[in-house]
Amino acid sequence: MKYKSVFDIIGPVMVGPSSSHTAGAARIGRAARNLFGREPSWAEIHLYGSFAKTYKGHGTDVAIVGGLLDYDTDDQRIGKSIETAEKKGMKVSFHEDEAATEHPNTARIKIGDGDGDLELVGISIGGGKVEITELNGFELHLSGNHPAILVMHNDRHGAIASVTQILAKHEINIGRMEVSRKDIGKEALMVIEVDQNVEDEVMRELESASHILQLAKIVD
């Protein structure tokens, strides 16, 4: 792995004790919150491998819930996040799962409210860095370390072009793009990492593009 700066090695500014089990966990939770677009009213958190074995001692539980509350990795409120979630009426449950996973620091987060739900799988790869590997049944590779937009769309001719043309018009540069689909002509997902945060005005324009079903974004 190549590191861009010393902070990639020693980890981000954070509430301890662990960059992978605490900071990374907070970023997975916050990614779920961002993709859901609002604070959920309930959360089911399944922990695997090392996460499942040490989550209480390393603060993985409070970190994930802190992320769901939109706390950053250095937010001192993380330590009280579960209490805060309870006061807000958020129902949170943790499950230690024994299923084998490709990475030891894996969490499956299911969140929702009366208007919808979301299921996400994230892994903490060390130094506070994370990767989102699954979203609502779609496999993907999203770092969570860069601004990104996720576009659910019908698998039709012109859908990808309509999105990229709007981004080009607003001079938004694409750093990486990944497209997946469940079957020909069915729902598909675009994951687009960009060089700057996408403004709400651009998101509204993207919503009007052809064959678009749903949009979400991750901000830097």
C-alpha positions as YAML, in Angstrom:
chain: A
units: angstrom
residues:
- id: 1
  name: MET
  ca: [0.00, 0.00, 0.00]
- id: 2
  name: LYS
  ca: [1.27, 3.46, -0.90]
- id: 3
  name: TYR
  ca: [0.84, 6.26, 1.63]
- id: 4
  name: LYS
  ca: [0.30, 9.87, 0.58]
- id: 5
  name: SER
  ca: [1.25, 11.42, 3.91]
- id: 6
  name: VAL
  ca: [2.41, 10.60, 7.43]
- id: 7
  name: PHE
  ca: [-1.24, 10.80, 8.55]
- id: 8
  name: ASP
  ca: [-2.04, 7.75, 6.40]
- id: 9
  name: ILE
  ca: [0.41, 5.81, 8.59]
- id: 10
  name: ILE
  ca: [-0.32, 7.12, 12.08]
- id: 11
  name: GLY
  ca: [-4.02, 7.52, 11.45]
- id: 12
  name: PRO
  ca: [-6.45, 10.44, 11.62]
- id: 13
  name: VAL
  ca: [-7.10, 12.83, 14.47]
- id: 14
  name: MET
  ca: [-9.51, 10.75, 16.49]
- id: 15
  name: VAL
  ca: [-11.01, 9.63, 19.75]
- id: 16
  name: GLY
  ca: [-9.07, 6.46, 20.73]
- id: 17
  name: PRO
  ca: [-8.05, 3.84, 21.37]
- id: 18
  name: SER
  ca: [-7.67, 2.31, 17.89]
- id: 19
  name: SER
  ca: [-7.47, 3.77, 14.40]
- id: 20
  name: SER
  ca: [-8.93, 0.64, 12.84]
- id: 21
  name: HIS
  ca: [-11.46, -0.31, 15.53]
- id: 22
  name: THR
  ca: [-12.52, 3.19, 16.52]
- id: 23
  name: ALA
  ca: [-11.81, 5.76, 13.80]
- id: 24
  name: GLY
  ca: [-12.50, 3.30, 11.00]
- id: 25
  name: ALA
  ca: [-15.70, 2.15, 12.68]
- id: 26
  name: ALA
  ca: [-16.88, 5.76, 13.05]
- id: 27
  name: ARG
  ca: [-16.27, 6.35, 9.35]
- id: 28
  name: ILE
  ca: [-18.26, 3.26, 8.40]
- id: 29
  name: GLY
  ca: [-21.16, 4.46, 10.53]
- id: 30
  name: ARG
  ca: [-20.96, 7.96, 9.11]
- id: 31
  name: ALA
  ca: [-20.85, 6.62, 5.54]
- id: 32
  name: ALA
  ca: [-24.08, 4.73, 6.25]
- id: 33
  name: ARG
  ca: [-25.62, 7.93, 7.65]
- id: 34
  name: ASN
  ca: [-24.54, 9.97, 4.62]
- id: 35
  name: LEU
  ca: [-25.81, 7.42, 2.13]
- id: 36
  name: PHE
  ca: [-29.13, 7.14, 3.97]
- id: 37
  name: GLY
  ca: [-29.36, 10.91, 3.85]
- id: 38
  name: ARG
  ca: [-30.68, 11.46, 7.37]
- id: 39
  name: GLU
  ca: [-30.51, 10.18, 10.92]
- id: 40
  name: PRO
  ca: [-32.09, 6.71, 11.17]
- id: 41
  name: SER
  ca: [-34.63, 5.75, 13.82]
- id: 42
  name: TRP
  ca: [-33.22, 2.23, 14.19]
- id: 43
  name: ALA
  ca: [-29.97, 0.39, 13.51]
- id: 44
  name: GLU
  ca: [-28.99, -3.28, 13.49]
- id: 45
  name: ILE
  ca: [-25.21, -3.64, 13.60]
- id: 46
  name: HIS
  ca: [-23.61, -7.01, 12.84]
- id: 47
  name: LEU
  ca: [-19.92, -7.34, 13.73]
- id: 48
  name: TYR
  ca: [-17.54, -9.96, 12.37]
- id: 49
  name: GLY
  ca: [-14.07, -11.25, 13.15]
- id: 50
  name: SER
  ca: [-11.92, -8.97, 15.28]
- id: 51
  name: PHE
  ca: [-14.72, -6.39, 15.44]
- id: 52
  name: ALA
  ca: [-17.00, -8.97, 17.08]
- id: 53
  name: LYS
  ca: [-14.37, -10.10, 19.59]
- id: 54
  name: THR
  ca: [-13.11, -6.73, 20.82]
- id: 55
  name: TYR
  ca: [-15.76, -4.16, 19.95]
- id: 56
  name: LYS
  ca: [-16.61, -3.17, 23.52]
- id: 57
  name: GLY
  ca: [-13.02, -2.74, 24.68]
- id: 58
  name: HIS
  ca: [-11.95, -0.83, 21.58]
- id: 59
  name: GLY
  ca: [-15.02, 1.38, 21.36]
- id: 60
  name: THR
  ca: [-16.21, 0.01, 18.02]
- id: 61
  name: ASP
  ca: [-19.81, 0.09, 19.24]
- id: 62
  name: VAL
  ca: [-19.82, 3.74, 20.34]
- id: 63
  name: ALA
  ca: [-17.82, 4.70, 17.23]
- id: 64
  name: ILE
  ca: [-20.30, 3.21, 14.77]
- id: 65
  name: VAL
  ca: [-23.24, 4.79, 16.57]
- id: 66
  name: GLY
  ca: [-21.31, 8.08, 16.69]
- id: 67
  name: GLY
  ca: [-20.94, 7.88, 12.93]
- id: 68
  name: LEU
  ca: [-24.69, 7.30, 12.59]
- id: 69
  name: LEU
  ca: [-25.15, 10.49, 14.62]
- id: 70
  name: ASP
  ca: [-22.86, 12.28, 12.12]
- id: 71
  name: TYR
  ca: [-19.91, 12.63, 14.51]
- id: 72
  name: ASP
  ca: [-16.44, 12.87, 12.98]
- id: 73
  name: THR
  ca: [-13.55, 10.70, 14.22]
- id: 74
  name: ASP
  ca: [-12.26, 13.36, 16.65]
- id: 75
  name: ASP
  ca: [-15.63, 14.27, 18.14]
- id: 76
  name: GLN
  ca: [-15.48, 13.93, 21.94]
- id: 77
  name: ARG
  ca: [-19.18, 13.04, 22.00]
- id: 78
  name: ILE
  ca: [-18.43, 9.59, 20.53]
- id: 79
  name: GLY
  ca: [-17.90, 8.12, 24.00]
- id: 80
  name: LYS
  ca: [-21.51, 8.93, 24.92]
- id: 81
  name: SER
  ca: [-23.01, 8.19, 21.51]
- id: 82
  name: ILE
  ca: [-25.07, 5.16, 22.53]
- id: 83
  name: GLU
  ca: [-26.62, 7.12, 25.41]
- id: 84
  name: THR
  ca: [-27.31, 10.01, 23.04]
- id: 85
  name: ALA
  ca: [-28.91, 7.70, 20.47]
- id: 86
  name: GLU
  ca: [-31.18, 6.24, 23.15]
- id: 87
  name: LYS
  ca: [-32.24, 9.73, 24.27]
- id: 88
  name: LYS
  ca: [-33.11, 10.54, 20.65]
- id: 89
  name: GLY
  ca: [-35.23, 7.40, 20.40]
- id: 90
  name: MET
  ca: [-32.90, 5.54, 18.07]
- id: 91
  name: LYS
  ca: [-33.19, 1.80, 18.68]
- id: 92
  name: VAL
  ca: [-29.75, 0.19, 18.31]
- id: 93
  name: SER
  ca: [-28.87, -3.50, 18.51]
- id: 94
  name: PHE
  ca: [-25.50, -5.24, 18.18]
- id: 95
  name: HIS
  ca: [-24.96, -8.79, 16.94]
- id: 96
  name: GLU
  ca: [-21.72, -10.77, 17.16]
- id: 97
  name: ASP
  ca: [-21.69, -12.79, 13.95]
- id: 98
  name: GLU
  ca: [-19.47, -15.86, 13.53]
- id: 99
  name: ALA
  ca: [-19.71, -16.03, 9.74]
- id: 100
  name: ALA
  ca: [-16.38, -15.96, 7.91]
- id: 101
  name: THR
  ca: [-15.49, -12.72, 6.12]
- id: 102
  name: GLU
  ca: [-12.63, -11.72, 3.82]
- id: 103
  name: HIS
  ca: [-11.47, -9.05, 6.29]
- id: 104
  name: PRO
  ca: [-11.40, -9.33, 10.12]
- id: 105
  name: ASN
  ca: [-12.69, -5.80, 10.73]
- id: 106
  name: THR
  ca: [-16.07, -6.09, 9.04]
- id: 107
  name: ALA
  ca: [-19.42, -4.57, 9.95]
- id: 108
  name: ARG
  ca: [-22.83, -4.99, 8.33]
- id: 109
  name: ILE
  ca: [-25.08, -2.06, 9.18]
- id: 110
  name: LYS
  ca: [-28.82, -2.05, 8.61]
- id: 111
  name: ILE
  ca: [-30.52, 1.26, 9.29]
- id: 112
  name: GLY
  ca: [-33.90, 2.76, 8.56]
- id: 113
  name: ASP
  ca: [-36.97, 4.72, 9.57]
- id: 114
  name: GLY
  ca: [-40.60, 4.91, 8.54]
- id: 115
  name: ASP
  ca: [-39.66, 6.12, 5.05]
- id: 116
  name: GLY
  ca: [-37.02, 3.59, 4.03]
- id: 117
  name: ASP
  ca: [-34.01, 1.52, 4.94]
- id: 118
  name: LEU
  ca: [-30.45, 0.79, 3.86]
- id: 119
  name: GLU
  ca: [-28.00, -2.09, 4.27]
- id: 120
  name: LEU
  ca: [-24.26, -1.55, 4.00]
- id: 121
  name: VAL
  ca: [-21.12, -3.63, 4.54]
- id: 122
  name: GLY
  ca: [-17.94, -1.80, 5.49]
- id: 123
  name: ILE
  ca: [-14.42, -2.86, 6.42]
- id: 124
  name: SER
  ca: [-11.78, -0.96, 8.37]
- id: 125
  name: ILE
  ca: [-8.47, -1.52, 6.60]
- id: 126
  name: GLY
  ca: [-6.19, 0.26, 9.09]
- id: 127
  name: GLY
  ca: [-5.05, 3.78, 9.85]
- id: 128
  name: GLY
  ca: [-8.64, 4.99, 9.98]
- id: 129
  name: LYS
  ca: [-9.20, 4.09, 6.33]
- id: 130
  name: VAL
  ca: [-12.33, 2.22, 5.33]
- id: 131
  name: GLU
  ca: [-13.90, 0.61, 2.31]
- id: 132
  name: ILE
  ca: [-17.60, 0.08, 1.63]
- id: 133
  name: THR
  ca: [-17.95, -3.28, -0.12]
- id: 134
  name: GLU
  ca: [-21.71, -3.73, -0.39]
- id: 135
  name: LEU
  ca: [-24.76, -1.48, -0.57]
- id: 136
  name: ASN
  ca: [-28.29, -2.87, -0.72]
- id: 137
  name: GLY
  ca: [-27.06, -6.05, -2.35]
- id: 138
  name: PHE
  ca: [-24.71, -4.35, -4.85]
- id: 139
  name: GLU
  ca: [-21.02, -5.15, -4.61]
- id: 140
  name: LEU
  ca: [-18.79, -2.08, -4.80]
- id: 141
  name: HIS
  ca: [-15.44, -0.61, -3.73]
- id: 142
  name: LEU
  ca: [-15.97, 2.78, -2.13]
- id: 143
  name: SER
  ca: [-13.18, 4.21, 0.01]
- id: 144
  name: GLY
  ca: [-15.27, 6.73, 1.91]
- id: 145
  name: ASN
  ca: [-12.16, 8.95, 1.95]
- id: 146
  name: HIS
  ca: [-13.21, 11.08, -1.03]
- id: 147
  name: PRO
  ca: [-16.40, 12.90, -2.00]
- id: 148
  name: ALA
  ca: [-18.65, 10.58, -3.97]
- id: 149
  name: ILE
  ca: [-22.10, 10.22, -5.43]
- id: 150
  name: LEU
  ca: [-24.01, 6.96, -5.75]
- id: 151
  name: VAL
  ca: [-26.62, 6.77, -8.47]
- id: 152
  name: MET
  ca: [-29.26, 4.04, -8.58]
- id: 153
  name: HIS
  ca: [-30.70, 3.87, -12.07]
- id: 154
  name: ASN
  ca: [-32.46, 1.71, -14.61]
- id: 155
  name: ASP
  ca: [-30.03, -0.25, -16.75]
- id: 156
  name: ARG
  ca: [-30.83, 1.64, -19.94]
- id: 157
  name: HIS
  ca: [-28.88, 3.21, -22.77]
- id: 158
  name: GLY
  ca: [-27.90, 6.81, -21.98]
- id: 159
  name: ALA
  ca: [-28.17, 6.70, -18.18]
- id: 160
  name: ILE
  ca: [-24.41, 6.88, -17.58]
- id: 161
  name: ALA
  ca: [-23.90, 9.53, -20.26]
- id: 162
  name: SER
  ca: [-26.62, 11.76, -18.81]
- id: 163
  name: VAL
  ca: [-24.90, 11.75, -15.41]
- id: 164
  name: THR
  ca: [-21.35, 12.31, -16.66]
- id: 165
  name: GLN
  ca: [-22.48, 15.15, -18.95]
- id: 166
  name: ILE
  ca: [-24.01, 17.01, -16.01]
- id: 167
  name: LEU
  ca: [-20.85, 16.57, -13.94]
- id: 168
  name: ALA
  ca: [-18.72, 17.79, -16.86]
- id: 169
  name: LYS
  ca: [-20.95, 20.84, -17.30]
- id: 170
  name: HIS
  ca: [-20.32, 21.81, -13.69]
- id: 171
  name: GLU
  ca: [-16.57, 21.11, -14.08]
- id: 172
  name: ILE
  ca: [-16.64, 18.27, -11.54]
- id: 173
  name: ASN
  ca: [-13.76, 15.92, -12.22]
- id: 174
  name: ILE
  ca: [-14.28, 12.18, -11.82]
- id: 175
  name: GLY
  ca: [-11.48, 10.41, -9.96]
- id: 176
  name: ARG
  ca: [-12.90, 6.91, -10.19]
- id: 177
  name: MET
  ca: [-16.11, 5.38, -11.49]
- id: 178
  name: GLU
  ca: [-17.61, 1.93, -10.99]
- id: 179
  name: VAL
  ca: [-20.80, 0.57, -12.54]
- id: 180
  name: SER
  ca: [-22.61, -2.61, -11.51]
- id: 181
  name: ARG
  ca: [-26.00, -4.18, -12.14]
- id: 182
  name: LYS
  ca: [-28.00, -7.10, -10.83]
- id: 183
  name: ASP
  ca: [-29.17, -8.19, -14.28]
- id: 184
  name: ILE
  ca: [-29.57, -6.86, -17.81]
- id: 185
  name: GLY
  ca: [-32.26, -4.21, -17.93]
- id: 186
  name: LYS
  ca: [-32.77, -4.19, -14.15]
- id: 187
  name: GLU
  ca: [-31.55, -1.82, -11.44]
- id: 188
  name: ALA
  ca: [-27.93, -0.68, -11.71]
- id: 189
  name: LEU
  ca: [-25.60, 1.37, -9.54]
- id: 190
  name: MET
  ca: [-23.00, 3.99, -10.43]
- id: 191
  name: VAL
  ca: [-20.36, 4.80, -7.81]
- id: 192
  name: ILE
  ca: [-18.53, 7.99, -8.76]
- id: 193
  name: GLU
  ca: [-15.68, 9.39, -6.66]
- id: 194
  name: VAL
  ca: [-15.03, 13.05, -7.46]
- id: 195
  name: ASP
  ca: [-12.47, 15.71, -6.59]
- id: 196
  name: GLN
  ca: [-14.84, 18.05, -4.74]
- id: 197
  name: ASN
  ca: [-18.10, 17.93, -2.85]
- id: 198
  name: VAL
  ca: [-21.14, 17.92, -5.11]
- id: 199
  name: GLU
  ca: [-23.48, 20.82, -4.33]
- id: 200
  name: ASP
  ca: [-27.21, 20.30, -3.74]
- id: 201
  name: GLU
  ca: [-28.00, 22.23, -6.92]
- id: 202
  name: VAL
  ca: [-26.03, 19.67, -8.96]
- id: 203
  name: MET
  ca: [-27.71, 16.80, -7.11]
- id: 204
  name: ARG
  ca: [-31.13, 18.18, -8.04]
- id: 205
  name: GLU
  ca: [-30.08, 18.39, -11.67]
- id: 206
  name: LEU
  ca: [-28.81, 14.82, -11.55]
- id: 207
  name: GLU
  ca: [-32.16, 13.68, -10.16]
- id: 208
  name: SER
  ca: [-33.81, 14.90, -13.36]
- id: 209
  name: ALA
  ca: [-31.44, 12.94, -15.62]
- id: 210
  name: SER
  ca: [-32.81, 10.04, -17.63]
- id: 211
  name: HIS
  ca: [-33.50, 6.69, -15.90]
- id: 212
  name: ILE
  ca: [-32.34, 7.90, -12.45]
- id: 213
  name: LEU
  ca: [-34.11, 6.21, -9.52]
- id: 214
  name: GLN
  ca: [-32.24, 7.40, -6.43]
- id: 215
  name: LEU
  ca: [-29.20, 9.49, -5.49]
- id: 216
  name: ALA
  ca: [-26.94, 9.70, -2.45]
- id: 217
  name: LYS
  ca: [-23.68, 11.45, -1.74]
- id: 218
  name: ILE
  ca: [-20.70, 11.26, 0.58]
- id: 219
  name: VAL
  ca: [-19.08, 14.58, 1.45]
- id: 220
  name: ASP
  ca: [-15.44, 15.11, 2.33]
...
